[in-house]
Each structure stands twice: as structure tokens, then as C-alpha cells.
Amino acid sequence: MGQRRGAVAVIVHQGRWLVIRRSGQVVAPGAYCFPGGGIEPGESEPAALIRELREELGVAIRPIRRLWESTTPWGVTLGWWQSELDANAPIRPNPAEVESYAWCTLEELVNLPELLPTNRRFLEALAAGQIQLGSAI
């Protein structure tokens, strides 16, 4: 078995960040995180993001550029991608994977007690200037 990899979509619209609350049927139930998921064999990070966002939220996204890489405490390498979502697209969470979603300000995100630790590290790196979001936001 190769190293496990995942991809994360960082979607910001009008100063608000898209986060999901994980359903009770998945790992880390009830936790908040940016949408994304595992990369299947032979799949690129952008292709995995497009598939995962379609599965989780029923939306089409456009991965723009890779922002960061991290490794979870479970040894999964994550590629973090600034992505775009059509602002008029209806979001339809898949209840098997997503309990709910929200558009949060940066301050609201930082203060979410159930935010996954890897997402918190991303926000800390962003605050420290280690990650630069492009002008698409």
C-alpha cells in the first residue's frame, strides 16, 4: 500500500470561507473542516478535488493553484488548493458524508472549537505569512 494522500479545497467568496461539518458516518464525525478527501490511485490532486466536491456537496469547482502541503497525525499527506466555486451554484450536501456546511469569516473559523487540527495549522501558516492566497478571492 502506498502512502495515503488527500486534497483540500480552500474556497473563499466575499471574505467567507466554505467549511463542512462531517457527518456521523465518517472519520472525525461532527468536526468542521475544509471540503476535500482522499486521492484514488492514478488520480491527480485537482481531479480528486473535483470528484470529492461533487460527491460531498454536489458542486463543480475549479482548482486554481496549490497553496500548501501538510501531513496529518495519521500520516496522510494533504495538498491544499485554492479553488473557485460558481457563486450561484446550489450546494447540496450528501448526508452520508456532510452534516452541514457554512460560509465563515476568518475570525469565526479560528474560533470553531471542532475545527480539525490540520485546518487550524493551515490557518496558523496563513496568519504567519507562509501561505499566500491569490487575488481570485
RAVENCOR-V113656 format. One record per backbone hydrogen bond with DSSP energy under -1.0 kcal/mol. CO is the residue of the C=O (numbers start at 0). NH is the residue of the N-H. E is the energy in kcal/mol with one decimal. If there is no record, write none. Layout:
co: (CO,CO)
nh: (NH,NH)
e: (E,E)
This chain:
co: (3,4,5,6,7,9,10,12,15,16,18,19,20,20,21,22,27,30,31,32,34,36,39,43,44,45,46,47,48,49,50,51,52,52,55,56,61,64,67,69,71,75,76,77,78,79,79,80,81,81,83,85,93,93,96,99,101,103,104,105,106,108,111,113,115,116,117,118,119,120,121,122,123,124,125)
nh: (76,38,78,36,80,82,17,15,12,103,101,32,98,99,29,25,30,21,115,19,8,6,42,47,48,49,50,51,52,53,54,55,56,58,93,91,83,81,79,77,74,71,5,69,7,66,67,9,63,64,61,88,96,97,22,20,18,16,108,109,110,111,114,31,119,120,121,122,123,124,125,126,127,129,128)
e: (-2.2,-2.5,-2.2,-2.0,-3.1,-2.5,-2.5,-1.7,-2.9,-2.8,-2.5,-2.1,-2.8,-1.2,-1.8,-1.1,-1.7,-2.9,-2.4,-3.2,-3.1,-2.5,-2.4,-2.4,-2.4,-2.4,-2.3,-3.2,-2.7,-1.5,-2.5,-3.4,-2.1,-1.4,-2.9,-2.8,-2.0,-2.6,-2.7,-3.5,-2.2,-2.6,-2.7,-1.9,-2.8,-3.7,-1.2,-3.3,-3.2,-1.2,-2.5,-2.1,-2.2,-3.3,-2.0,-3.1,-2.6,-3.8,-2.5,-2.5,-1.4,-1.7,-1.4,-1.9,-1.9,-2.3,-1.8,-2.1,-2.2,-2.5,-2.4,-2.5,-1.8,-2.6,-1.5)
